[in-house]
């Protein structure tokens, strides 16, 4: 079944289930990616979940 509507331009982003360093984040920003989706633990944090420090790093890479 076809859906009615149209495709709109949207900014490119990434979905990462790994800790991103400042240099990797900057490479994505420089390549034109405008947002990053990261994950947080629901009941327990895993080593690959977003931390407050990483969030500050990502925001410092110009993802705002």
Secondary structure, 3 states (H helix, E strand, C coil): CCCCCCCCCCCCEEECCCCCCHHHHHHHHHCCCCEEECCCCCCCCCCCCCCHHHHHHHHHCCCC
